[in-house]
Amino acid sequence: MKQASHFFFIAISIVVILIYGKGLIMPFVLALFLWFMTREIRCLMNKVSFLKKIPFLIKNIISFLFISSIVTFFVQLITSSLNNLVKTYSVYQKNIDILINKANDIFQVNIIDLIQDNFLEFNIGSLLSMMFNSITEIVSSGFMILLYALFLFLEETSFRSKMRNMFKNKESFDMFSTIMERIEISVAKYLGLKTLISLGTAILSYGVFILIGIESPIFWASLVFILNFIPNVGSLLASIFPALFSLLQFGEFLPGLMVMGGIGLIQIVVGNIVEPKLMGNTMNISPLLTIFSLAFWGAIWGITGMILSVPIMVTILIVFSQFEQTKSLAILLSEKGEIE
């Protein structure tokens, strides 16, 4: 009973710290992933014969600038597109009345007046503003992320020697090294494959947007790319958002249905055929845990928390599996009850 009370006290304390320390902790986590991706690119460079001779510092700078340029491109693209949509949303808002009248003519439902009232209360501008604010929050933390990343790069050179001196015996240090290696392999494989899968999905979706004629196709394709990093819910949102916008843009049901059908078909094929074959059992996370972590991290850190939910839970699961006190919990949280 005493141990249970201690556990709940610690758990509640951690949640409170994560919520109220969001401004400090979330930039550090993002910087950690930025450092991690930079490190992986540096490792890929080491596999190329003529790039091995480049000094360590130069490799870090090249890798960091490469990732930073990609992130900057996406942030500027999405921010400018959302800003334009927020400014012009009143034009699209007028098409809601057209859609309601067409639905009334087709279905001849008396309850359409109630639906119309709900639509009149719906404000697409507020939705776009919420998405804009989420991105702005990350951008405003950019300085802290870069500062954290800089010190992580400086700490990397002496980190391993510090850990070796910190542990009393070789067995403990080997155990720590094994945990870190497993986390690195699992997260690297997840991020790498997820990036390729999301990029392929975004390119196919871009083709659908071009064929249908939806405005700002690059923006919507970029949104598909980002939302696909959110497990389970992301693929659904990636289909719904552009479909809703096409309804507002054209004032017709057919373009929205075409977008929903086209993107939905791509998501079904990728999510149920391509991704399982490529991912395999890389994550080894219970589907229930995936949904719970998505809801939990989304509640405390918003969209950023949703994107980071899977890598964070993979890290926690691997750490739990290394200790006898928490191994049973790791088995319970795993996909098939099997852990290495």
N, C-alpha and C positions, 0 to 999 in steps of 0.2 A: 504493500500500500504506500509505503514511504517512497519507494523507488518510482512508483507511478506518479505520485504528486510532484516529485522532482522533475520527472520527464515532462509533464504538462507545463510546469513552471518555466522550464528551459525553452520548450517549444513556443509558448506564448511570448516569452522575452525575445526570441529570435524573430518572430513575426512582427512585433512592435518595432524592433530595431530596423528590419527591412523596410517597413512602411515609413517611419519617421527619418530614417537615414538614407532614403532613396536618392537624395541629391548627391550623396557621397559614394554610396555603395554601387548604384547602377552604372555610373561612369567608370568605376574601377572594373566592374565585370565586363563592360564593353571594351575597355582598354586591354583586359586580359585576353579577350577573344581576338582583338586586333593584333596583339603581340603573338598570339598563337598562330594566326593565319600567316603573319609575317615570317615566323619561324618555319612553317611548313613550306612556304615558297622558297625560303633559303635552303631548305633540305632538298627540294626539287632541283635547285640550281647546282647543288653539290653533285648531283647525279650526272650532270652534263660535263663532259671532260674539259672543254675549254673554259667553262665558268668556274671550275674548282680553284683556279689560280687567283680569282678576284678576292681581295682581302675581306675578312669577316665583317668589318664595319661597312664597307661599300655594299656588300650583299644585303645587310640590314636596311641600309638607306634605300637601295633599289626596290626591295620587297615592300618596304613601308610606303614609299611614294606610289608604287603600283596600286596597292590596296586603297590608299587614301584618294587617289585620282578616281578610282571606280566609285567609291562611296560618295565623293563630292559630286560626281556626275549624276548619280541617282538622286541625291538630296536636292540638287539644283533643279533637275528635271521635274521631280514630283512637287517640289515647293512652288515652282513657277506655274505648273499646270493646275495645281489646286487653287492657287491664287487667282488665276484667270477664270476658273470655274465658279469660284465664290463670287467674283465680280459680275458674272453674266448669268447667274443661276435664275434671276427673275425672268429671263427669256424662256428658259426651260420650264419654269413653274407654270407658265400660261398653258402649256400643253397638257397639264393635268386635267383641266376642265374638258379638253377635247377627248382625252382618253376615257373620262368618266361618262361623257355623253355617248361615246361609241359603245362602252360596256352596257349602258342603259338600253341602247337600241338592240344590242345583240341578245342580252339575257332577259330583258324585260322584268327586272327585279325591283320591287318597291323599296327594298332596303338600301337601294343605291344612294338615297339621300343621306342616310347615316354614314355610308362609306365616303360620300363627298365631304361631309363634315370632317371626317378623320383626315382626308387628304388635304383639306384646307389648312388643318392644323400642322400637317407635315411640312417641314421646311428643309429642303435639300441643302440650303446654305448652312444651316446649323450642323448638318452631318459632315459636309465638306470642311467646315471650320474646325470640327473636332479632329478630323484626320490631319488637317494643317497644323493644329496645335501640338499633336503628338510628334510630328516631325520637327517642329520648331523646338520642342523640349529637348530632343536629342541634339539638335544643332547648337542650342544654347549651352549644352554640356560639352561641346567640342573641345574647349580649352582644357577642361579637367581630364577628358579622355586622352588627349595628346600628352598632357603632363604625366598622367599615370603611366602611359605607354613608354614614355621616355625613361622613367625610372625603372620600369620593368626591363628594358633593354640594358640599362646600366647594371642592374642587379643580376642579370642572367650570367654574366661572366664569372661571378663568384658564388652563385647560388649553390651549385653542386658541392663545392668544397665546404661551404657553411653547413649543409645538411650532413655531410660525412662527419664533420667535427661535432655536430649536435647530438648524433646518436651514439649511445654508449658502446654498442657492439656492431659487428658487421652484419649479423642477421637482421637487426632492426633496419639498418640502412638498405639492405637488399630488398626487404619487404616494402619500404618506402619507394624505392626505385621501381619495383614491380607495379605498384599502384599507379605511379605517375606514368609509366610506360603504357599500361592498359588504358588509362584515361586518354592519353595522347592518341593512341591508335584508334580507339572507338570514336572519339570526337572528331578526329581528322577525317576518318572514313565517312562519318555521317555528314559533316559539313561539305566535304568534297563531292560526294554523290548527290547530296541534296541540292547543291549549287548547280551541278550539271543537269539534273532532272528539272529543276525550276527554270533554268535557262531554256531548255528544250521546250518546256510547256509554254513559256512566254513567247518564244519565236513562233510556235504553231498558233498561239492565240492572236499574235500580231497579224498573221495571215488572215484569220477570221475577221478581225476588226477592219482590215483593209478591204476585204471583199464586201462587207456589209456597209462600209462607209462611215463608221463611227468616228467622231471627232477625237483628236489627240490620241491616235492609236498607240504611239510610243509610251505615253503616260499609262494607259490601261494595261499594256503589255508589261511595263515595269511594275505596276501594281500586282499583276498576276504573279510575277517573279517573286516579289517580296512576300505576298500572302501565302505562297506555297511553302514557306518556311514554318508557318503556323500549322501544327499537326491537326488533321481531321477537319477542323472548322475552316481553315484557310482556303482549301480548294473550293468549298461551298461559297465562301464570300467572294472568291475570285471569279465565280460564275455570276453571282447575283448582282454585284456592283455595276459592272459594265452593261448587264442586261437592263437594269433599272435606268441607267443613264441613256441607253438607246431608246427606251420608251419616251423619256422626256425630250430627247433630241428630235426624234422623228414624229412624235405624236401618233404613232401607229404601234399596234401590238405585234405585227409580224417581225420587224427588226429585233425586238426584244426577245421574242421566241427563238429567232435564228441565232442570236448571240448566246442565249442560255443553252440551246441545244448543241451548238458548235463547241463552246468552251466546256460544257458539261461532258460531252463525248470525249474530248481530249483528256479531261481530268479523270474520267472513269478508266480509260485505257492506261494512262500513265500511273494512276494510283493503285489499280488492281492487277496490272500485268507487268509494266516496266519496273516500277519502284520496288515491289517485293522481290523480283528476280535480282536486281542490283544490290539492294540493301541486305537481303537475307536475314540473318539473326544478329545483325550488327548491334542494334540497340538493346535487345533482350529486355524490353520494358513491358509490363502488363498494360493492355489497352485501357484498363480502368485507371491505372496510375497516370497514363498519358493524358486522359481527360481531366483527372483531378489536378495534375500539375499545370495543365493549360489554364484551368479555371483559377487556380491559386495564384500563379505568377501573373496572369492577366489582371487579377483583381488588385494586386499590390503595385505592379509596374506597368500596366497597360499593354499596348501592342508590343513594346519592346520585351516585356516579360513573357508574352506568348511565344515570341520567336526564340527566346533563350530557354524556354521551359524544358525542352527535350535534352539539350546538352547538359543543363544543370542537373536534371534528374539522373542522367547516365552517370555523371560524376559521383553523385551521392550513392547510387546503387553499387558502383564499383568499390567505393570506400567501405560501405557496409559489408560487402562480401569478404573483406579481408580480415575481419575481426570476429571471434567466436561469439561475442556478446550480441552482435548485430547481424550475424550470418543468416539466422532464421528469418529476420525481417527482409533481408535481401532476396531470399528464396521466395518469400511471399509476394514481393513486389516485381519479381522477374516474370517474363512472358510465359515460360513453361515450367517454372520451378527448378531450373537448372542454372547453376552458376559455376564459373571456373574456379 
